[in-house]
Amino acid sequence: MRAPPRSWLFVPGDSERKLAKAGESGADALILDLEDSVAAGRRLLARGMIAEYLAAQAGAARRPRLWVRINPLEGEGLTDTAAVVRAAPEGLVVPKVAGPAELLRLSHWLDALEARDGLPAGSIRLLAVATETPAAVLQLGDYARLPVPRLAGLTWGAEDLPAALGATGNRDAAGAMALTYRLARSHCLLAAVAAGVQPIDTLEPDFRDEAALRAACAAARREGFTGKIAIHPAQVGPINEGFRPTPEEVAFARRVVEVFAAHPGLGTVGLDGKMLDMPHLRQAERVLAADAAFGGR
């Protein structure tokens, strides 16, 4: 089983130069964009370019996972979907999602398109940008109650929601993320884990500030996010490093697993003067699994 992508790099779908270079970025996943980075008048061109890119990459032995961000379903999302599905992307990133019911509607369209194009049923996955409207934030709990079999992950955005709220920005007077947007972020994390899909943190807009990016990755991983959006290739390396367990964490996790293995049948053991129980063992096993998934240390 492949590890979930750590870095998700946006690539404008109408830029031949950026598409050509994206595969060299080291990103675990590319999001070939048809939405915000493509002017409305160039979307037809971008659909064709993305379909050609996907087809050209189909036989590559080692390549990033290839996703496509479509436009909102209330706009040109279905047109985008029909144009790119035949080239078999791994999945679609769906912006401005109102809730799981909307994704289930898209899933029905995908059923028909996969049959049209001879693709395995259910092969196209979905990643929802799930916090871009007030109503969407309030419906995040529905993802655990209304399963979407195609759903692979949830992410959140801090840029569209302020506009939808009529806010002047998403920062407080001290420059930190304001409470409303921290709330949306936390609910996205909880909703993703409750639904059994990958929680993916949003982008850092200043791609030149590597220190801030590394701090954001460390904070996100501590909280439970397992990946992050990138808007520039320079962000890929720090994100990949930031969402991989450190050597110190791996070494400690091995000791935790070993001490439990040395005392079979016990639910609580001591290590370095501290008592550990089953949640500590499960966390240690997750750390080792994540490290192994990215090649081990």
C-alpha positions in Angstrom: 0.0 0.0 0.0 1.4 3.4 -1.0 1.9 6.1 1.6 -0.4 9.1 1.3 1.2 12.0 -0.6 2.9 14.5 1.6 3.3 17.3 -1.0 0.5 18.3 -3.4 1.9 20.8 -5.9 -0.4 23.0 -7.9 0.5 23.3 -11.6 -1.4 25.7 -14.0 -3.0 23.5 -16.6 -2.4 26.0 -19.4 1.4 26.4 -18.9 3.4 24.0 -21.1 6.7 25.1 -19.4 5.3 24.5 -15.8 3.8 21.2 -16.8 7.1 20.0 -18.3 9.0 21.0 -15.2 6.5 19.8 -12.6 7.6 16.1 -12.8 11.1 17.1 -11.7 9.9 18.9 -8.5 10.0 15.9 -6.2 6.3 16.3 -5.3 4.4 13.2 -4.2 1.4 14.5 -6.1 0.7 17.1 -8.8 -2.6 19.0 -9.0 -3.0 20.0 -12.6 -5.2 23.1 -12.3 -8.2 24.1 -14.3 -9.6 26.5 -11.8 -8.1 29.6 -10.3 -4.8 29.6 -12.1 -6.4 29.4 -15.6 -8.3 32.3 -17.1 -11.8 31.4 -18.3 -10.9 32.0 -21.9 -8.0 29.4 -21.7 -9.9 26.6 -20.1 -10.6 24.7 -23.3 -6.9 24.9 -24.2 -6.0 23.8 -20.6 -8.3 20.8 -20.7 -6.6 19.5 -23.9 -3.1 20.2 -22.5 -3.9 18.3 -19.3 -5.4 15.4 -21.1 -2.2 15.2 -23.3 0.0 15.4 -20.3 -1.8 12.6 -18.5 -1.7 10.4 -21.5 2.0 11.0 -22.0 2.8 10.1 -18.4 0.6 7.0 -18.3 3.5 4.5 -18.9 6.1 6.2 -16.7 7.6 3.9 -14.1 8.2 6.6 -11.5 6.2 9.7 -11.5 4.1 11.8 -9.1 0.5 10.9 -8.6 -1.5 13.0 -11.0 -4.7 14.8 -10.0 -6.8 17.5 -11.7 -8.5 20.4 -10.0 -11.7 21.0 -11.8 -13.9 24.0 -11.5 -16.9 24.1 -9.1 -19.7 21.8 -10.0 -22.1 24.7 -10.2 -19.8 26.1 -12.9 -17.7 24.2 -15.5 -16.8 21.3 -13.2 -18.7 18.6 -15.2 -17.3 19.9 -18.5 -13.8 19.7 -17.0 -14.4 16.2 -15.7 -15.7 14.9 -19.0 -12.6 16.2 -20.8 -10.0 14.7 -18.5 -11.4 11.4 -17.2 -10.6 9.5 -20.4 -6.9 10.2 -19.7 -7.2 8.5 -16.3 -5.9 10.9 -13.6 -5.6 9.4 -10.2 -8.4 11.7 -9.0 -10.1 15.1 -9.1 -9.7 17.9 -6.6 -13.1 19.5 -6.2 -13.3 23.1 -5.0 -16.1 24.9 -3.2 -17.7 21.6 -2.2 -21.0 22.1 -0.2 -20.8 18.6 1.4 -20.7 14.9 0.7 -24.0 14.9 -1.1 -22.5 17.0 -3.8 -19.6 14.5 -4.1 -22.0 11.6 -4.4 -23.6 13.4 -7.3 -20.2 13.8 -9.0 -19.6 10.1 -8.3 -22.6 9.1 -10.3 -21.3 11.2 -13.2 -18.0 9.5 -12.8 -19.6 6.0 -12.9 -20.9 6.9 -16.4 -17.7 8.5 -17.6 -15.6 5.5 -16.4 -17.9 3.2 -18.3 -17.6 5.4 -21.4 -13.9 5.4 -21.3 -13.3 1.7 -20.3 -11.8 2.6 -16.9 -12.2 0.4 -13.8 -15.3 1.4 -11.9 -14.5 3.7 -9.0 -10.9 4.2 -10.1 -11.1 8.0 -10.1 -10.7 9.3 -6.5 -11.9 12.6 -5.1 -10.2 15.2 -2.9 -12.6 17.8 -1.5 -11.7 21.4 -0.7 -14.2 21.5 2.1 -14.2 24.9 3.8 -14.6 27.5 1.2 -18.1 28.6 2.1 -19.8 29.0 5.5 -22.3 26.3 4.7 -19.5 23.9 3.8 -17.8 24.4 7.2 -21.0 23.7 9.0 -21.5 20.5 7.1 -18.0 19.0 7.7 -19.4 16.5 10.2 -21.6 15.0 7.4 -18.5 13.3 5.8 -18.5 10.7 8.7 -22.3 10.2 8.4 -22.6 10.0 4.6 -19.7 8.0 3.2 -18.4 8.8 -0.2 -16.5 5.7 -1.4 -14.4 7.6 -3.9 -13.2 10.1 -1.2 -9.5 10.1 -0.6 -9.0 13.2 1.4 -10.2 16.6 2.7 -8.3 19.9 2.6 -9.2 23.4 3.6 -8.6 26.8 2.3 -8.1 30.1 4.0 -8.6 32.5 1.1 -12.1 31.9 -0.3 -13.9 31.7 3.1 -13.1 35.4 4.1 -14.6 36.6 0.8 -17.7 34.5 1.4 -18.1 35.9 4.9 -17.5 39.5 3.8 -14.4 39.6 6.0 -11.5 42.0 5.3 -8.9 39.2 5.8 -8.1 35.9 7.6 -5.6 37.3 10.1 -6.1 38.8 13.5 -4.4 42.1 14.7 -1.3 40.2 15.7 -0.9 38.6 12.3 -2.0 35.1 13.3 -4.7 33.1 11.6 -8.0 34.4 13.1 -10.2 32.1 15.2 -12.9 31.5 12.5 -10.3 30.1 10.1 -8.5 28.1 12.8 -11.9 26.6 13.6 -12.4 25.6 9.9 -9.0 24.0 9.8 -9.6 22.0 13.0 -13.0 20.8 11.8 -11.5 19.8 8.5 -8.9 17.7 10.3 -11.5 16.0 12.5 -13.9 15.4 9.6 -11.2 13.8 7.5 -10.0 11.4 10.3 -13.6 10.6 11.2 -14.3 9.7 7.6 -11.2 7.6 7.3 -9.5 9.8 4.6 -6.3 11.8 4.4 -6.3 15.2 6.2 -4.3 17.7 4.1 -3.2 21.1 5.3 -3.6 24.2 3.2 -0.9 26.2 1.4 1.5 28.8 2.7 1.2 31.8 0.4 4.8 33.2 0.8 6.8 30.6 -1.0 10.0 32.5 -0.2 9.6 32.1 3.6 11.1 28.6 4.1 11.3 29.0 7.9 7.6 29.8 8.1 6.8 26.8 5.9 8.9 24.4 8.0 7.2 25.6 11.2 3.8 25.3 9.6 4.6 21.7 8.5 5.8 20.7 11.9 2.7 22.1 13.6 0.4 20.5 11.1 2.0 17.1 11.5 1.9 17.3 15.3 -1.8 17.9 15.1 -2.5 15.0 12.7 -2.3 16.3 9.1 -0.4 14.0 6.8 0.3 16.3 3.9 0.2 19.9 2.7 -0.6 21.9 -0.5 2.3 23.6 -2.3 2.1 26.5 -4.7 5.7 26.6 -5.8 8.3 23.9 -6.4 10.6 25.4 -3.8 8.0 24.4 -1.2 8.1 20.7 -2.1 11.3 19.7 -0.3 10.5 21.3 3.0 7.0 19.7 2.9 8.3 16.3 2.2 10.8 16.5 5.0 8.2 18.1 7.3 5.7 15.2 7.0 8.2 12.4 7.5 9.1 11.2 11.0 12.4 12.5 12.3 15.3 10.1 13.1 14.6 10.8 16.8 11.0 10.0 16.5 11.7 6.7 14.6 14.3 5.7 17.2 11.9 6.3 20.1 9.1 4.5 18.3 11.3 1.4 17.9 12.0 1.4 21.6 8.3 1.7 22.4 7.5 -1.3 20.1 10.3 -3.3 21.5 9.4 -2.7 25.2 5.8 -3.8 24.5 7.1 -6.9 22.6 9.3 -7.7 25.6 6.2 -7.7 27.9 3.5 -9.5 26.0 0.1 -9.4 27.5 0.7 -6.1 29.4 -1.4 -3.1 28.6 1.0 -0.7 30.4 4.8 -0.6 30.5 7.5 1.7 31.8 10.1 3.5 29.6 12.5 6.2 30.6 10.6 6.7 33.9 7.2 7.2 32.1 4.2 4.9 31.9 3.1 4.0 28.4 -0.2 2.3 27.3 -1.9 1.1 24.2 -2.3 4.6 22.5 1.4 5.1 22.8 2.0 1.7 21.1 -0.4 2.6 18.3 1.3 5.9 17.7 4.7 4.3 17.7 3.5 1.8 15.1 2.1 4.6 12.9 5.5 6.4 13.1 7.3 3.3 12.0 4.8 2.6 9.2 5.1 6.2 7.9 8.9 6.0 8.0 8.9 2.6 6.1 6.5 4.0 3.5 9.0 6.7 2.6 12.0 4.4 2.4 13.1 3.9 6.0 16.0 5.6 7.7 
